[in-house]
Amino acid sequence: MQSLRVILVDPSSTRSAILEQALRDAGLQVIGRFAECDMLVDRISELQPDIVLVDIESPDRDTLESLQTVGRDNPRPIVVFAEDDSPDAIAAAVRAGVSAYVVDGLQPHRVRPIVEVAIARFREFQALRRELEATRSQLAERKLIDKAKGLLMEHRNQTEAEAYASLRKLAMDRNQRIAEVARNVIDVFELLG
């Protein structure tokens, strides 16, 4: 694993200095150290870190909202080191998009494995998210095509196979995807109807 670029968020300057040294000892490059999560999205856009580490006693609502915004707008692996081991705090952090939630302090020899696991979990989650989005898109396209076929079958007395063949031919003639043609067919029938 190359030298990862890290943003460190910790309200305690003493604790963050210790954590920063542990990160450097583990071969990570701390490119930003901040006391709060406010403006975290802007800081991530500006500094382009590989991972975000948050060291906090207990993540509050504002921190969790900032982390959720990061996950939505500029996704990065996020590791939270916290003292709060309550199930509610852990569940809220996971919902906010945290890749790893570590309780009970940080021993320097654990830094690198924790970061590696967080990055692996983040990549797996991102792959699942892309797969889900692709599946949703395919389903939406399938619905458009089915609706367009139904309209052609009803208004042109075509069989399902004939309606699909009409859509396919039109797509090839116009050099468009069949879902785009289906959307156009639906729009035309809605205008006429």
N, C-alpha and C positions, 0 to 999 in steps of 0.2 A: 504494500500500500504506500503510494507516494506521500509526500508531506502534505497532509490535508490542511486546508485553510479554515480556521475556526473563528466564529464570533462567540464571545463569552459574555453572558449576562449574569451579573451577581450584584445584589445591593450592598454586600459587605466587601469593602475594599481589601480588608485583610484576608478574608476567605478567598476572594477572587485572585489575589496575588499568589496564594498557595496553589490554587487550581491551575492558574496559568503556568506556573513552573512545572507542575505535574504533566500538563499537556505538552509542554516543550520537551520535557524529559522523555515523553512517549513518542517524540518525533513529529508532533503536530505544530502547525504555525498559527499562532493567535494573531489575527489581523485586526481585531477590534475588541475592546473590553468596555462594557457599558454597565451602569448601575440599574437601569430599568429597561423594560421591554417597549416603552413608548417609542414610536418611530422605527420600530424594528424592521418593518417592511421596507422603508426607505433605506435603512442601513444595509439591508441584505441586497437590495437592488444596486446600491453604490459599491459595496465591497465584494459581492459575489462569493460568499463563503461556500465551502463544501458541506459544512455542518454547523448547527447552532447548538451551543451548550448553555443551559440555564441552571444556575445553582441558587436555590431559594429554599427557605424554610417550608413554605406551603404556597403553592401557586394560587393567587387570588383571581378573581373574575377578570380583571383587566389584563393580567398576564395571559390567562387562557384565551381571551378574545384576540390578543395580539398574535399568539401562536396559531390560532385558527385562521387568522387573516394571512399569515405567512403561508400556511398550508394551502390556502385557496389561491393566493395571488402569485406566490413565488416559492413553490414547494422546495423544501430542504429537509434532510434528516434533522430531527430535533431530539436532544437528550436532556431530560430534566433530572437534576440531582436534588432531592428534597428530603426533608425530615418527616413530612406528613405521610404516614403509611395507611391512612384511612381509605377504605374501598371507594368512597365517594370522590376523594381527591384523585385517586388513580384513574377511576372511570372518566372523570372530567378531563383529565390530561389526555387520555387516549382519544376521547371524542374531539379534542382540540387538535389532534394530529401528531401528538408526541410519539416518536419512534421507540424511545426507551425511557422508562421512569425508574430511577434508581434511588432506593431508600437506604438510609443508614450510612451516610457519608461516602467518601471517595478515597480509596487507597490508590496511590499512584500506580501500582502494578496492575490495577484493574482498568485503567483508563483506555488503553488501546483495544482490549477485547470488547469493552462496552461500546466504543465508537464503531468498531467493525460490525458488531451485531446490529446496531442502530442503522447503519448504512445498508446492510443486507436487507433488513426488514423494510426500510424505506423503499428500496428498489423493487422489492417484491410487491409491496402495496401499490406503487406507481404502475407496475406492469398489470396488476389486477384492475386498477382503475382504467387504464387504457383499453383493456379487454372488455370491460363493462361498457365503456363509452362506444366502442366499436359495435358491440352487440346491440346496444340501444339504437344506434344509428341504422344498423341493418334491419332491425325490427320496424323502425319508423319508415324506412324505404319500402319494406315488404308491404306495410299497410297502405302506403300510397299506391303501389303497383296493384294491389288487390282492389282498391277502391276504383282506380282507373279502369281496370279490367271489368269490374261490375258495371260501370257506366257504359262502356263500349258494348257489353253483352246486352244491356237493357235497351240502349238507344239505337244500336246497329244490328241487333239480333244476331250477334256473333256468339260462337261457343267460347268457352274459357280459353281453349288453345288458340283460337283465331284472334281473340282479343289480345292475348299475350304476344302473338306473332305480329299484330299490328303495332303494338307498343315497341316491340324490339326493332322492327323495320324502321319505324319513325326515329328511334334513337340512333340507329346506324346511319340513316340518311342525314340527320342533323349533327352527327358526331357528338352526341350527348349521352349522358348516363341514362339508363332506363328510368330511374327514379325521377330525374329532372323532367323527362318527357311525361311521366305519369302525373307529376305536379301540374304541368302545363295543360294536359288533357282535363284534369279535374277543374282547373281554373276556367277553361273554356266552357265546360258544361255548366259550371256555376253561373257564369255570365249569361249563358243562353237560357238557363232554367229559371 
